[in-house]
Amino acid sequence: MSLSETASPSPLETWPPQWTPSAVVLDCDGLLVDTEARWLALQEDYLSRHGAVLAPSARRALTGRPIEVVVTAIAEAVGKDPHLAGAELLAEHEERMSSPLEPLPGAAETVRAIAARRPLAVASNSPRDLLERTLASLGLADAFDAAISLDEVAAAKPAPDLYLAAAAALEAAPEDCLAVEDSETGAQAALAAGMQLIAVPSIPGQDPAAPRRLDSLADPVLAEWIGSWEVER
């Protein structure tokens, strides 16, 4: 699968690629763990309780965006003050997130395999405290050389800031980095940063543009490709 807007062919158009990244940057919610699905389900429940709906196009555009952006849109849909709606949504989100988090298929294995061979960062639109709690709950916090959250950048995804900050933290040129994302918002950010991108969408309706798309991080060719990388740590 290729991108019409890509100036030159991506090495990811061949699978497995005849290319090895200098560093890797992963998204978190919706890629490593099902937190994005839980957050979306909560939004739909909240809207339903208030007799409101979001148009499919609005829902699609909001997926992967920062919490503040989502809350503002939902507050407008239900006719509430954003601060009140935000407090109600976040309180319920905290309650739902108290149940154990399970990594998505192949996530833990992929993270550990990459971390053994290449510098690895996570770049998330979540605030730092939530990102740290999620990684700790998954038992993966120690695998990352850098964790870049919304709190560290001027602009959230789909702006490239998070990915550029992650590349800088790993001391790698963005064009030499591999990014892995699940959402359209995240894919836009990674491509804007100039990275090679694998998309692994987990939310129905998301159609992220990427040179390579996989159904799951448990993809056997992905595991074989990562396993072929020389150790450069």
BAPALO-460716 format. One record per atom (N, C-alpha, C): residue in one letter; x, y, z. Coordinates in steps of 0.02 Angstrom, whole numbers, plus 50000, padded with zeros to 5 digits. Layout:
<lumgus>
AXYZ ...
</lumgus>
This chain:
<lumgus>
M500434994150000 M500005000050000 M500445006250000 S500335010849954 S500755016649949 S500355023049958 L500705028349971 L500395034849980 L500515038949917 S499975041349888 S500045045149826 S500445051549837 E500395054149899 E500735060449912 E501465059549931 T501705053449936 T502405052249955 T502845053649895 A503365057749904 A503785059849849 A504185054049821 S504425049549862 S504815043849840 S504545037549874 P504655031749843 P504385025649872 P504645024549943 S504205021949985 S504415020350054 S504725013450055 P505245012450096 P505525005750103 P505025000750131 L504495003350163 L503994998950193 L503514996150141 E503564998450079 E503134995650027 E503324988450011 T503934986550027 T504154979550023 T504084976550092 W503804970550095 W503684967550161 W503944960350163 P504454958950205 P504784963550251 P505234968450214 P505354974150243 P505764979250209 P506504977350207 Q506834979950156 Q507564979550153 Q507854985850183 W507634987450243 W507814993750277 W507774992450351 T508214995850388 T508204995250461 T508195002250491 P507735003750536 P507715010450566 P508285011450616 S508475017750624 S508975019350675 S508655019550744 A508005021150747 A507635021550810 A506905020550794 V506515019150847 V505805017750837 V505405021850887 V504835024550864 V504385028350906 V503685025250901 L503395023450957 L502745020250959 L502235024850991 D501625024450966 D501055027351002 D500895022751061 C500425024651102 C500245020451160 C499515018251157 D499055022951169 D498345021251174 D498075019051106 G497785013151104 G497515010451042 G498015006451003 L498655007051020 L499175003150987 L499444997751033 L499634999851094 L499904995051142 L499374992251188 V498844996151199 V498344994351249 V497664996951227 D497124993851251 D496444995451228 D496145001551263 T496545005851292 T496285011851326 T495885016351279 E496075016751217 E495715020951170 E495005018351160 A494925011751157 A494265008851149 A493835010251211 R494135009851270 R493765011351332 R493545018651334 W493995023051313 W493845030251313 W493285031851263 L493305028651205 L492785029751156 L492105027051180 A492115021251212 A491495018451238 A491185022951291 L491605025851334 L491365030551385 L491055036651352 Q491375039351301 Q491095045151267 Q490405043651238 E490335037851207 E489685036051178 E489155035151232 D489345032051288 D488875031251344 D488645038051371 Y489135042551378 Y488985049251405 Y488515053051358 L488665052851294 L488245056151245 L487535053251246 S487495046551249 S486845043251248 S486425045251308 R486745045651367 R486375047451428 R486095054551424 H486415058651382 H486195065651375 H485785066551311 G485605061051278 G485195061551218 G485535064951160 A486195064151156 A486585067551103 A486985062351064 V487195064351005 V487625060150963 V488135064550928 L488675061450908 L489165064850865 L489115061850795 A489145066050745 A489155063550676 A489755059050666 P489695053950624 P490255049450612 P490895053050592 S490825058250552 S491415062050531 S491755065550590 A491355068050636 A491625071350696 A491955066250741 R491635060450750 R491925055250791 R492595052850762 R492615051950697 R493225049650664 R493785054750674 A493625061150667 A494135066450673 A494385067150744 L493965065450794 L494165066250864 L494585060550890 T494555054750858 T494925048950883 T495675050350883 G495985049350940 G496705050550948 G496885057550967 R496385062050971 R496535068950990 R496615069551066 P496915075051089 P496995076051161 P496325076251198 I496335074551261 I495725074351302 I495355080951300 E495715086551304 E495395093151306 E494985094451242 V495245092351185 V494895093351122 V494255089151120 V494315082951142 V493735078451143 V493195081051191 V493405083051250 V492935085451301 V492565091651275 T492915096151243 T492595102251217 T492055100551166 A492195095751122 A491705093751071 A491105090451103 I491215086151153 I490665082651185 I490245087551226 A490575092151261 A490205097151300 A489745101251256 E489995103151197 E489575106851150 E488975102651127 A489095096151116 A488565091751092 A488015090851144 V488205090751208 V487705089651261 V487465096151292 G487755101751272 G487535108251298 G487745109551369 K488345107251388 K488605108451455 K489235112651453 D489385115751510 D490015119151518 D490585114151510 P491095115651471 P491645110851460 P491985108651525 H492035113051574 H492355111151637 H491935105951674 L491285106851674 L490845102051707 L490845095351669 A490765095651603 A490765089451564 A491435085851571 G491975089751570 G492645086751577 G492725083251644 A492505086451698 A492565083451764 A492165076951768 E491565076951739 E491145070951740 E491455065351699 L491695066951640 L492005061951597 L492635059051627 L493065063351654 L493705061051681 L493595056951744 A493105058751785 A492955054751845 A492745047651826 E492325047151775 E492095040551753 E492665036851718 H493085040451682 H493655037351648 H494135034351700 E494255038051754 E494695035551807 E494405029051835 E493745028851845 E493435022851872 E493505016951825 R493395018151761 R493455012651712 R494175010351704 M494635014951710 M495345013251702 M495635009651762 S495245009151816 S495495005751876 S495524998151866 S495164995651817 S495204988451803 S495854987051767 P496124980951773 P496784979451745 P496814980751670 L497394983251648 L497514984451578 L497874978551548 E497664976551489 E497994971051454 E498284973751389 P498914971951374 P499194974251310 P498814971051252 L498774974651197 L498464971851137 L498914966351108 P498634961951067 P499024956251041 P499684958451010 G500224955251032 G500884956551004 G501224962751031 A500874966851072 A501164973151093 A501774972251138 A501704968451191 A502254967551237 A502854964351203 E502734959351162 E503274955851128 E503634960551079 T503244964651044 T503534969350996 T503954974651031 V503694977351086 V504064982351124 V504724979551149 R504714973651178 R505324970651205 R505824968951150 A505574966551093 A506024964751038 A506364970951010 I505994976351002 I506294982550977 I506784985351027 A506584985551091 A507014988451143 A507684984851149 A507704978451131 A508324974651135 A508804976451079 R508554979951027 R508964981150968 R509064988450949 R508574992650965 R508604999550942 R508355004250997 P508585010650996 P508285015651041 P507535016051029 L507145016651083 L506415016151078 L506095021551120 A505595024951091 A505215030051127 A504475028851118 V504085031651164 V503365031751157 V503165039051151 A502695040551106 A502465047451096 A501705047451099 S501435050751149 S500715050151162 S500385056951173 N499765057451149 N499365063451161 N499085063651233 S499225058551272 S499005058551342 S499445063151384 P499175065951439 P499605069551486 P500095064851519 R500645067651545 R501185063351570 R500965058551625 D500565060751673 D500385056351727 D499995050251702 L499555051351654 L499155045851627 L499595041151586 L500045043851547 L500505039751507 L500935035451552 E501215038451604 E501645034651650 E501265029051685 R500645030451705 R500235025351738 R500065019651691 T499925021351628 T499765016151580 T500365011551567 L500945014551555 L501545010451542 L501725006151602 A501655009051662 A501805005251723 A501324999451731 S500675000651716 S500174995351723 S500314989651674 L500574991351616 L500744986251566 L501394982751581 G501784985451627 G502444982551642 G502954983951588 L502864989451551 L503304991051494 L503694997451503 A503615000851558 A503935007451566 A504695007151558 D504995001751581 D505725001251579 D505994999851509 A505554998151462 A505784996451394 A505935002651352 F505685008451373 F505745014451332 F506325018851355 D506705021251306 D507245025951321 D506975032951332 A506385034351305 A506075040951313 A505325040151309 A504975044151349 A504245044351348 A504035051651339 I503745053251281 I503565060151266 I502805060751269 S502575065051313 S501855065951323 S501635072751296 L500985073851298 L500705080251278 L501005086051316 D501205084751379 D501465090151422 D502145092751399 E502485088951356 E503165090951336 E503195094851271 V502635095951237 V502665099051171 V502175104851166 A502275108951116 A501845114751106 A501185112851073 A501195107751030 A500595105850994 A500515098250993 A499905096051003 A499755088851004 A499715086050933 K499675079550927 K499525076450863 K498845079150840 P498755080650777 P499145078550718 P499745082850701 A499925087850741 A500555091450730 A501135086550741 P501705087750710 P502265083050715 P502675083550779 D502505088250823 D502925089850880 D503125083850923 L502645079550938 L502795073850981 L503315069250949 Y503245068050885 Y503715063650850 Y504395066850842 L504405073350828 L505045076850823 L505405076850890 A505035077850944 A505335077751011 A505595070851028 A505235065651008 A505465058851021 A506105057250983 A506135059350919 A506745058250880 A507335061850912 A507225067950934 A507765071750966 A507995068351030 A507515065751069 A507695062351131 A508105055951118 L507975052851060 L508345046751042 L508975048251002 E509095054750989 E509675057050950 E509685053850881 A509095053750848 A509025050850782 A508695055750736 A508865055550672 A508535059750622 A507835056950610 P507325061150607 P506645058650597 P506575053950538 E506915055550482 E506845051450422 E507155044450430 D507555043550482 D507845037050495 D507455033050548 C506895035950570 C506495032850622 C505885029150593 L505695023950627 L505065020450614 L504555022550666 A503965024650644 A503415026150688 A502875020850679 V502515019350733 V501965014550728 V501365017750762 E500805018150727 E500215021750750 E499585017750736 D499035019550771 D498395016250758 D497865020950731 S497945027550739 S497415032250721 S497605036650663 E497105039650632 E497225044450578 E497605050550605 T497415052750664 T497745058550696 T498485057150706 G498645051350734 G499335049550746 G499725048550682 A499415045550632 A499755044450568 A499945051050536 Q499495055850539 Q499645062450511 Q500245065550546 A500295064650611 A500855067550649 A501515064250630 A501515057650625 A502135054050609 A502375055750539 L501915055950491 L502105057550423 L502335064850417 A502015069350454 A502225076350453 A502925077150481 A503115072650527 A503795072850555 A504305069950508 G504085066750454 G504545063950405 G504755056850420 M504395053350463 M504575046450482 M504255041350435 Q504565035450432 Q504245029750401 Q503715027250450 L503155024750423 L502585023350466 L502245016750450 I502125012950503 I501695007050500 I501055008750539 A500485007650508 A499845008850541 A499545002050562 V499295001950624 V498964996050651 V498314998250682 P497804999850641 P497185002550668 P496814997450711 S496554999750768 S496184995350813 S495474997650825 I495325003850805 I494655006750815 I494275006650749 P493675003650748 P493275003550687 P493165010550659 G493225011150593 G493115017650561 G493745021650549 Q494295019650581 Q494925023250571 Q495285020450509 D495515025050467 D495845023150404 D496495027150397 P496985025950441 P497595029850439 P497995028550375 A498235033950344 A498655033450285 A499355031450307 A499635026350275 A500305024050293 A500585019850237 P501245019750229 P501545015450178 P501425007950191 R501315006150254 R501194999150271 R500664998750325 R500174994450316 R499664993350367 R499654985950387 L499584984850452 L499544978150480 L498894977450519 D498664971350525 D498064970050564 D498214969850639 S498834968250656 S499004967350727 S499764967750735 L499984969550795 L500694969350811 L500944962150818 A500484957450817 A500674950350818 A500844947750748 D500874952150700 D501044950250631 D501704946450630 P501724940250603 P502334936250606 P502904939150565 V502744942550509 V503274945550469 V503584951450505 L503184955150542 L503454960650583 L503954957950634 A503754952550668 A504204949650718 A504844947050686 E504784944050627 E505374941450592 E505834947150571 W505524952550546 W505924958350525 W506294961450584 I505954962750638 I506284965650698 I506844961050722 G506714954550721 G507214949750744 G507844949650701 S507784952250639 S508364952250594 S508814958350605 W508574963350643 W508984969250653 W509594967750696 E510154970550677 E510754970050719 E510654974050783 V510954971750836 V510894975350900 V511324981550898 E511014987250907 E511374993650909 E511124997550970 R511364995851026 R511174998851090 R511775001951123 
</lumgus>
